[in-house]
Amino acid sequence: MNIVLTEISDVLLLEPKVFVDERGFFLESYNQRVFLEKTGVAAQFVQDSHSRSSQNVLRGLHYQIQQPQGKLVRAIFGAVFDVAVDLRKSSPTFGQWIGCLLSAENKRQVWIPPGFAHGFLVVSEIAEVLYKTTDYYAPQHERCILWNDPDLAIDWPVSAPPIISAKDQAGKMFKTAEVYP
């Protein structure tokens, strides 16, 4: 596994070692020991989630104010523009975001530690995203920041108006959102 550093040092891109031959490919998508050795992160994943979405669907920006979740995210079909926003007030990168392309083709994963909001935009016809989380989904603690908040100024690669759930349309502005200490 190769680790690619991002502009926010706690958010890491992971490139697996892929073995390709005439039959197809093989990769190890997660190995706890290798993950710890390469990232220095001792994460214990407790839940796996899987979503399927159509082109221009935008999900996010989601986080849990209590029971914050670290996420290891990958696209297994299609492609998404994946975004993490630092909501840790004590962090030097508070309010900054990082975006990366995750696709079935590039097989990259992104590690997003607890304390970040997360979202993605589907940039292919269909995309399926898998993510492992370090804490359980707790709807009573779920929060959402508007995807197009002008203070965050996320450069989403939108080619048409995004398709957004009613819950996500009701997201808070960054200035008024609950954040982490």
N, C-alpha and C positions, 0 to 999 in steps of 0.2 A: 504494500500500500504506500502510495506517495501522498504527502500532505502538502497542500497549497495554502499558503498564508493569504489572508485577505486584509483589507484596510482596517477591519476591526479584528484585532488579534485573537479574540476569544472565539470568533466564528471561523471555522476551518472547512476547506474543501478537501474531500478525500477521493483519491483516484485509486481504484482497486487494481491489482495485478490481474490482467485478463489473459486467459489461455485460449487461443483460437486455433482451430484446425478445420478440416473439410466437413466435420460434423456440426460445427457451430462454435460455441464458446463456453467457457466455465470461468466463474469468478467466485471468490469468497466475499459475500456482501457484508458479513459481520463476524468478527472474531474478537472476543472480549480481551484476550491477552494482547493481541496485536494492536487493537484500538488503544489500550492503555499505554503500551510501549511507544506508539507513534504520536499520540496526542497528549499524553500526560493526564487524560481525563478518566477518572474512575467512575464511570456512569453505570448505574444499574437500571436497565430498561425493564419496565413493568407492563407495557402495553404496546401492541402493534396496531396501526390504523392503515386503512387503504381507501383511497378515493378515486373516482373516475369522473372526469369532467370533459365538457365539450370546449371547442375553441372559443376564446374570449371570456371564458368563465374566470372571474377573479374571486378568490377566497381570501379573506383576511381584512385587516391585520388582527389576528387573534392572540390572546395570551390569558393566563390565569393569574389573578392578583394574589391568590393563595394557592398552595400546591403548584407552584410554577413548574413548567415542564421543559426539560432539555429535550431537543428533538434531533434525530438522525434521519434526514430526509433524502429520498431518491425517487426518480421517475423510472418506472419499469416499462412504460409504453408512452410514446410521444415525447413532448417536451414542455417544460414550464420555466417561466422566469420566476425564481424563488427569491423572496425578500425577508430579511431579518432586520428589525429595528431595535436598537439598544434602549431599554427602558430603565436602566439602573442609574438612578440619579447620582450616585457616587462614582460612576465610571467617567473616564476622560472622553469616551465616545458617546455619552448620553445624547439621545436624539438623532444620532447618525444611523444610516442604513447601509446595508450591503445587498447587492443583487447578483445572482448568478444563474446561468442556464444549466438546468438539470435535464438530461434526456436519456432515453433508452440507448441512444447511440453513444454518448460520451461516458455513460455509466458512473458519472460522478455522484457523490453524496455530499451533503452539507451538514456539519455539526453546528447546531444552534443551542447555546447553553441556556439554562433557566435565566429569566430576566429580560427576555427579548419577546417582541411581538413578531408573529410570523404570518406570511401570506404568499400566495403565488397566483400567477396569471398563466393560463393555458395558451401556448403559442403554436401548438400543432392542432390538427383536426380533432383529436381525442388525446387525453393524457390520463395515465394512471400513476398515482403517487403513493408510495409506501413511506410510513414514518414510524420510528420507534420512539417512545417517550419514557422519560425518567419518573413520571408520576401519572396517576390516573386522571382521566377526564373528570372534571368537577364543574358541571354547568353553572352551579351557584356562584362560582368564582370567575367564570369566563368574562372577559372584557374584549372590546373591539375598538380599534382606532380606525377612522375613515381612511380608506385606501388612497384618496387623493388630497389628503391634508396638505395645505400649502406650506406649512412650516416644515414638514418633512421633505416635500418636493421630490418624491420618489419618481424616478424616470422610467415609468412602466412602458414597455414597448407595445403600446396599444395601437392596433390598426383599425379598430372599430370601437364603438362604445362597449365597455365591458359588461358582462352579465353578472349581476351582483344580487345576493340574497337580500331579503327584507331586513334580516338581522344585521347584515354587514352595512346596508345603507343607513342604518340607525347608529352606526359607530360614532364614537366621541372624537372631538378634535384633540390633537396631541396636547395642546395647552391645558385642557381640562381633564385629561385622562388620568386615572390612577396609575402611579408608577411605583417602582421598587426603590427602597432606600439606597 
